[in-house]
């Protein structure tokens, strides 16, 4: 009932607004164009466009309830700060969306008229048809009305008329929600296309720009971290290894036993360095992920975690490399954070596919307090996901538990 009430109110209110907008816009355009040669038409046209913008804003306010989703308001280009009075006056004429508002006021008039007539017809048919027995019996009791008196006596002709009217009313009532909803969607769809299309395009462009910036930022941060880790770990080990080998070379003839110990230590240091390099490479693109896909790669991550991990991977197909890398990186970084900071006793990782979206859920029973604010590890995960049009949400109240959900489009 709420849905049909919203749609009906939208269609009934939309008709008088469409009539007023159409009349004022057409008159304003005619007057502005007719007098533009003497410059009077310029402010008239500007006023007409501003008036159309006002009616467009009213329509945009009603659309979210009808369409069930928020709509964007286009960015109307403001006049330059140092613009003069005339430049500010004609500024609406330079906006493409302002002219779309005017076109909408004209095009919407016949659509709003048709949807209004359909709505009135279906509501009238429903109300009159369903109440036919009631008002038939009431009016039949009026003295001197022989035809209606026949109704009281169950006269066949009058009774058939009431039954037929009632059946028609039932048909109208059954189809009323569908018809009214369809009319509202037709009118709302036209409004959304003409009044928010440019804004949604700008938002999409902004989202792509943010995603590209996030990708660049994530990769730059990853490279800086990798450089720092290599400098602090393997590079220092290799420097130490080179010094040990040089010392061993000098002592080769004087103290063979000492050289043997030094070579043994050098071999151990080499193995440790290789292990550390392998660990660092896992944050870039581990071979198991490249060769076998997400399920084996996540299983390897779960096996290396110092906290027991319950892994549930419900997908077995391959996905684009960027998607697989993003999911792998989120799991790797999240498990590292769980092991270091959460004090959890168990962690769960679930990966499933719903429609064209990969859904990754990571939970633990730790102390909580995780968030995606700048300066924390999870902010890098959010940037990496935005680079593939993904989203990250974190629910981690103080005291736990923590639930991290990542959604990544995969086709």
C-alpha positions as CSV (number, residue, x, y, z in Angstrom):
1,X,0.0,0.0,0.0
2,X,2.9,2.4,0.7
3,X,4.3,1.8,-2.7
4,X,1.1,2.5,-4.5
5,X,0.5,5.5,-2.4
6,X,3.9,7.0,-3.2
7,X,3.5,6.3,-6.9
8,X,-0.1,7.7,-7.0
9,X,1.0,10.9,-5.2
10,X,3.9,11.3,-7.5
11,X,1.7,11.0,-10.6
12,X,-1.1,13.2,-9.3
13,X,1.3,16.0,-8.2
14,X,3.4,15.7,-11.2
15,X,0.6,16.6,-13.6
16,X,-0.1,20.1,-12.3
17,X,3.6,20.8,-11.9
18,X,4.1,19.7,-15.5
19,X,1.3,21.9,-16.8
20,X,2.7,25.0,-14.9
21,X,6.3,24.3,-16.0
22,X,5.3,23.8,-19.6
23,X,3.2,27.0,-19.8
24,X,5.8,29.1,-18.1
25,X,8.7,27.6,-20.1
26,X,7.0,27.9,-23.5
27,X,5.9,31.5,-22.8
28,X,9.4,32.4,-21.5
29,X,11.1,30.9,-24.5
30,X,8.8,32.6,-26.9
31,X,9.2,36.0,-25.2
32,X,12.9,35.6,-24.9
33,X,13.6,34.5,-28.4
34,X,11.2,37.1,-29.8
35,X,12.9,40.0,-28.0
36,X,16.5,38.8,-28.0
37,X,17.4,41.1,-30.9
38,X,16.9,44.1,-28.6
39,X,18.7,42.4,-25.7
40,X,15.6,42.3,-23.5
41,X,15.3,38.6,-24.4
42,X,18.6,37.7,-22.8
43,X,17.5,38.2,-19.2
44,X,14.1,36.7,-20.1
45,X,15.8,33.5,-21.4
46,X,18.0,33.4,-18.3
47,X,15.0,33.7,-16.0
48,X,13.2,31.0,-18.0
49,X,16.2,28.7,-17.6
50,X,16.4,29.4,-13.9
51,X,12.6,28.7,-13.5
52,X,13.0,25.4,-15.4
53,X,15.9,24.5,-13.1
54,X,13.6,25.1,-10.1
55,X,11.0,22.7,-11.5
56,X,13.7,20.2,-12.3
57,X,15.0,20.4,-8.7
58,X,11.4,19.6,-7.4
59,X,11.3,16.6,-9.6
60,X,14.7,15.4,-8.4
61,X,13.5,15.6,-4.8
62,X,10.6,13.3,-5.6
63,X,12.6,10.7,-7.7
64,X,14.4,8.9,-4.9
65,X,11.1,7.7,-3.3
66,X,9.7,6.6,-6.7
67,X,12.9,4.9,-8.1
68,X,14.0,3.5,-4.8
69,X,17.5,5.0,-5.2
70,X,19.3,8.3,-4.7
71,X,19.7,10.5,-7.7
72,X,22.5,13.0,-8.3
73,X,22.0,16.7,-8.9
74,X,24.0,18.0,-11.9
75,X,26.8,20.6,-11.3
76,X,25.6,23.8,-12.7
77,X,28.6,25.8,-13.7
78,X,28.8,29.0,-11.6
79,X,29.9,32.3,-13.0
80,X,33.6,33.2,-12.5
81,X,34.3,35.1,-9.3
82,X,35.5,38.2,-11.2
83,X,32.6,38.2,-13.6
84,X,30.6,41.3,-14.2
85,X,26.8,41.7,-13.8
86,X,26.1,40.9,-17.5
87,X,28.3,37.7,-17.3
88,X,26.5,36.6,-14.2
89,X,23.1,37.3,-15.8
90,X,23.8,35.2,-18.9
91,X,25.6,32.4,-17.0
92,X,22.6,30.0,-17.0
93,X,22.6,30.2,-20.8
94,X,26.1,28.6,-20.9
95,X,25.1,25.5,-19.0
96,X,24.0,22.4,-21.0
97,X,22.0,21.0,-18.2
98,X,20.0,24.2,-18.0
99,X,18.8,23.7,-21.5
100,X,18.1,20.0,-20.7
101,X,15.9,21.3,-17.9
102,X,13.9,23.4,-20.4
103,X,13.6,20.5,-22.8
104,X,12.4,18.3,-20.0
105,X,9.7,20.8,-19.1
106,X,8.4,20.6,-22.7
107,X,8.8,16.8,-23.2
108,X,7.4,15.9,-19.8
109,X,4.1,17.6,-20.4
110,X,2.4,15.0,-22.6
111,X,4.0,12.2,-20.6
112,X,2.7,13.6,-17.3
113,X,-0.8,14.2,-18.9
114,X,-1.0,10.6,-20.1
115,X,0.2,9.0,-16.8
116,X,-2.2,11.3,-14.9
117,X,-5.2,10.2,-17.0
118,X,-4.2,6.6,-16.6
119,X,-3.9,6.9,-12.8
120,X,-7.3,8.7,-12.5
121,X,-9.0,6.2,-14.7
122,X,-7.7,3.2,-12.8
123,X,-8.5,4.7,-9.4
124,X,-12.0,5.8,-10.5
125,X,-12.7,2.3,-12.0
126,X,-11.5,0.6,-8.8
127,X,-13.4,2.8,-6.4
128,X,-16.7,3.1,-8.4
129,X,-16.6,-0.6,-9.2
130,X,-16.0,-1.9,-5.7
131,X,-18.5,0.4,-4.1
132,X,-21.2,-0.3,-6.7
133,X,-23.3,-2.5,-4.4
134,X,-23.1,0.0,-1.6
135,X,-24.2,3.1,-3.5
136,X,-26.7,1.0,-5.5
137,X,-28.5,-0.1,-2.4
138,X,-28.3,3.3,-0.8
139,X,-29.8,5.1,-3.8
140,X,-32.4,2.3,-4.3
141,X,-34.0,3.3,-1.0
142,X,-34.9,6.8,-2.4
143,X,-38.8,7.0,-2.6
144,X,-40.2,7.1,-6.1
145,X,-37.3,5.4,-7.8
146,X,-38.9,2.4,-9.4
147,X,-35.8,1.1,-11.1
148,X,-33.9,1.1,-7.9
149,X,-36.9,-0.4,-6.1
150,X,-36.6,-3.2,-8.6
151,X,-33.0,-3.7,-7.3
152,X,-34.3,-4.2,-3.8
153,X,-36.5,-6.9,-5.2
154,X,-33.5,-8.4,-7.0
155,X,-34.6,-7.2,-10.4
156,X,-32.5,-9.0,-13.0
157,X,-31.4,-6.1,-15.2
158,X,-30.4,-3.8,-12.3
159,X,-28.7,-6.7,-10.5
160,X,-26.7,-7.6,-13.6
161,X,-25.5,-4.0,-13.9
162,X,-24.3,-4.0,-10.3
163,X,-22.6,-7.4,-10.7
164,X,-20.9,-6.3,-14.0
165,X,-19.8,-3.0,-12.4
166,X,-18.4,-4.8,-9.4
167,X,-16.5,-7.3,-11.6
168,X,-15.0,-4.5,-13.6
169,X,-14.0,-2.8,-10.3
170,X,-12.3,-6.0,-9.2
171,X,-10.3,-6.1,-12.4
172,X,-9.3,-2.5,-12.0
173,X,-8.3,-3.2,-8.4
174,X,-6.2,-6.2,-9.3
175,X,-4.3,-4.3,-12.1
176,X,-4.1,-1.0,-10.2
177,X,-0.7,-1.6,-8.5
178,X,1.0,-2.8,-11.7
179,X,-0.5,0.0,-13.9
180,X,0.3,2.8,-11.4
181,X,3.8,1.5,-10.8
182,X,4.4,1.2,-14.6
183,X,3.2,4.8,-15.1
184,X,5.4,6.1,-12.3
185,X,8.5,4.3,-13.7
186,X,7.9,5.6,-17.2
187,X,7.6,9.2,-15.9
188,X,10.4,8.7,-13.4
189,X,12.7,7.1,-16.0
190,X,12.3,10.0,-18.3
191,X,13.1,12.4,-15.4
192,X,16.1,10.5,-14.4
193,X,17.5,10.3,-17.9
194,X,17.1,14.0,-18.6
195,X,17.7,15.5,-15.2
196,X,20.4,13.3,-13.7
197,X,22.1,11.7,-16.7
198,X,24.8,14.3,-16.9
199,X,25.4,14.3,-13.2
200,X,25.7,10.5,-13.1
201,X,28.1,10.6,-15.9
202,X,30.2,13.2,-14.0
203,X,30.0,10.9,-10.9
204,X,31.2,7.9,-12.9
205,X,34.1,9.9,-14.3
206,X,35.0,11.1,-10.7
207,X,34.8,7.5,-9.5
208,X,37.1,6.3,-12.3
209,X,39.5,9.2,-11.5
210,X,39.4,8.2,-7.8
211,X,39.9,4.6,-8.6
212,X,42.9,5.4,-10.8
213,X,44.4,7.7,-8.1
214,X,43.7,4.9,-5.5
215,X,45.5,2.4,-7.7
216,X,48.5,4.7,-8.1
217,X,48.6,5.4,-4.4
218,X,48.3,1.7,-3.5
219,X,51.0,0.7,-5.8
220,X,53.3,3.5,-4.6
221,X,52.7,2.5,-1.0
222,X,53.4,-1.1,-1.8
223,X,56.6,-0.2,-3.6
224,X,57.8,2.0,-0.8
225,X,57.0,-0.8,1.7
226,X,58.8,-3.4,-0.4
227,X,61.8,-1.1,-0.8
228,X,61.9,-0.5,2.9
229,X,61.5,-4.2,3.7
230,X,64.3,-5.2,1.2
231,X,66.6,-2.5,2.6
232,X,66.0,-3.5,6.2
233,X,66.1,-7.2,5.6
234,X,67.6,-9.0,2.6
235,X,69.9,-6.1,1.7
236,X,71.5,-6.0,5.2
237,X,71.9,-9.8,5.1
238,X,73.5,-9.8,1.7
239,X,76.0,-7.0,2.8
240,X,76.8,-9.1,5.9
241,X,77.2,-12.2,3.7
242,X,79.6,-10.4,1.4
243,X,81.7,-9.3,4.3
244,X,81.8,-12.8,5.8
245,X,82.8,-14.3,2.5
246,X,85.6,-11.8,2.1
247,X,86.8,-12.5,5.6
248,X,86.7,-16.2,4.8
249,X,88.7,-15.7,1.7
250,X,91.4,-14.0,3.6
251,X,91.6,-16.7,6.3
252,X,91.3,-19.6,3.9
253,X,95.0,-20.6,4.3
254,X,95.6,-19.5,7.8
255,X,92.6,-21.0,9.6
256,X,90.6,-23.5,7.5
257,X,88.4,-24.5,10.5
258,X,87.3,-20.9,11.0
259,X,86.6,-20.6,7.3
260,X,84.4,-23.7,7.5
261,X,82.4,-22.2,10.3
262,X,82.0,-18.9,8.4
263,X,80.9,-20.8,5.3
264,X,78.3,-22.7,7.3
265,X,77.0,-19.4,8.7
266,X,77.0,-17.9,5.2
267,X,74.9,-20.8,3.9
268,X,72.4,-20.3,6.8
269,X,72.3,-16.6,6.1
270,X,71.7,-17.3,2.4
271,X,68.8,-19.6,3.1
272,X,67.3,-17.0,5.5
273,X,67.6,-14.3,2.9
274,X,65.9,-16.5,0.3
275,X,63.1,-17.2,2.7
276,X,62.6,-13.5,3.4
277,X,62.7,-12.7,-0.3
278,X,60.0,-15.3,-0.9
279,X,57.9,-13.9,1.8
280,X,58.2,-10.4,0.3
281,X,57.3,-11.7,-3.2
282,X,54.1,-13.1,-1.9
283,X,52.8,-9.5,-1.4
284,X,53.3,-8.9,-5.1
285,X,52.2,-11.9,-7.1
286,X,53.0,-15.3,-5.7
287,X,53.6,-18.2,-8.2
288,X,50.8,-20.3,-6.7
289,X,48.3,-17.5,-7.3
290,X,49.5,-17.0,-10.9
291,X,49.6,-20.7,-11.7
292,X,46.7,-22.2,-9.8
293,X,44.3,-19.4,-8.8
294,X,42.7,-18.1,-5.6
295,X,41.7,-21.3,-3.8
296,X,45.2,-22.8,-3.5
297,X,46.8,-19.4,-2.9
298,X,44.4,-18.6,0.0
299,X,44.9,-22.1,1.3
300,X,48.7,-21.4,1.4
301,X,48.1,-18.2,3.3
302,X,45.8,-19.9,5.8
303,X,48.4,-22.6,6.3
304,X,51.2,-20.1,7.1
305,X,49.1,-18.0,9.6
306,X,50.0,-18.4,13.2
307,X,46.3,-18.4,14.2
308,X,44.0,-21.2,13.2
309,X,42.1,-20.2,10.0
310,X,38.8,-21.8,8.9
311,X,38.9,-21.4,5.1
312,X,35.8,-21.7,2.9
313,X,36.4,-21.0,-0.8
314,X,33.2,-21.5,-2.8
315,X,34.7,-20.6,-6.2
316,X,37.0,-22.6,-8.4
317,X,37.2,-20.6,-11.6
318,X,39.8,-18.1,-12.6
319,X,39.3,-14.4,-12.6
320,X,41.1,-11.4,-14.1
321,X,44.6,-11.0,-12.7
322,X,43.9,-7.7,-11.1
323,X,40.9,-9.1,-9.2
324,X,42.8,-12.1,-8.0
325,X,45.7,-10.0,-6.9
326,X,43.4,-7.6,-5.0
327,X,41.6,-10.4,-3.2
328,X,44.8,-12.2,-2.3
329,X,46.4,-9.0,-1.0
330,X,43.4,-8.3,1.2
331,X,43.5,-11.8,2.7
332,X,47.3,-11.7,3.2
333,X,47.3,-8.2,4.8
334,X,44.2,-9.0,7.0
335,X,45.7,-12.3,8.3
336,X,48.9,-10.5,9.1
337,X,47.0,-7.9,11.0
338,X,45.0,-10.6,12.8
339,X,48.2,-12.4,13.8
340,X,49.9,-9.2,15.0
341,X,47.2,-7.2,16.7
342,X,43.9,-9.0,17.3
343,X,44.8,-11.6,20.0
344,X,42.3,-13.8,18.3
345,X,42.0,-17.6,18.8
346,X,40.4,-18.3,15.5
347,X,39.9,-16.6,12.1
348,X,37.4,-17.4,9.3
349,X,37.9,-16.6,5.6
350,X,35.0,-17.1,3.2
351,X,35.1,-16.4,-0.5
352,X,31.9,-16.7,-2.6
353,X,30.5,-15.4,-5.8
354,X,27.0,-13.8,-6.0
355,X,26.1,-12.7,-9.5
356,X,29.0,-10.8,-10.9
357,X,30.5,-9.9,-7.5
358,X,33.1,-11.8,-5.5
359,X,32.3,-11.6,-1.8
360,X,35.2,-11.9,0.7
361,X,34.4,-12.1,4.4
362,X,37.2,-12.2,7.0
363,X,36.3,-12.5,10.7
364,X,38.1,-13.1,14.0
365,X,37.2,-13.3,17.7
366,X,39.9,-10.8,18.8
367,X,39.9,-7.5,20.6
368,X,38.5,-5.4,17.7
369,X,39.2,-1.8,17.2
370,X,40.3,-2.1,13.5
371,X,39.2,0.7,11.1
372,X,40.1,2.1,7.6
373,X,41.3,5.5,8.7
374,X,44.3,7.0,7.0
375,X,47.5,5.9,8.6
376,X,46.3,2.4,9.3
377,X,46.9,-0.8,7.3
378,X,43.4,-1.3,6.2
379,X,43.3,2.1,4.4
380,X,45.8,0.6,1.9
381,X,43.4,-2.3,1.3
382,X,40.5,0.1,0.6
383,X,42.7,1.9,-2.0
384,X,43.7,-1.4,-3.6
385,X,40.0,-2.5,-3.9
386,X,38.9,0.9,-5.3
387,X,41.4,0.4,-8.1
388,X,39.3,-2.6,-9.3
389,X,35.9,-0.9,-8.5
390,X,35.7,-2.9,-5.2
391,X,34.5,-1.8,-1.8
392,X,35.8,-2.5,1.7
393,X,33.7,-2.4,4.9
394,X,34.9,-3.0,8.4
395,X,32.8,-3.8,11.5
396,X,35.2,-3.9,14.5
397,X,33.8,-2.6,17.7
398,X,36.2,-2.3,20.7
399,X,36.2,-5.7,22.4
400,X,35.5,-7.5,19.1
401,X,34.6,-9.4,17.1
402,X,36.0,-8.0,13.8
403,X,34.3,-8.6,10.4
404,X,35.9,-7.4,7.2
405,X,33.8,-7.6,4.0
406,X,35.3,-6.9,0.5
407,X,33.1,-6.9,-2.6
408,X,34.9,-7.0,-6.0
409,X,33.2,-7.0,-9.4
410,X,34.4,-10.0,-11.4
411,X,32.4,-9.9,-14.6
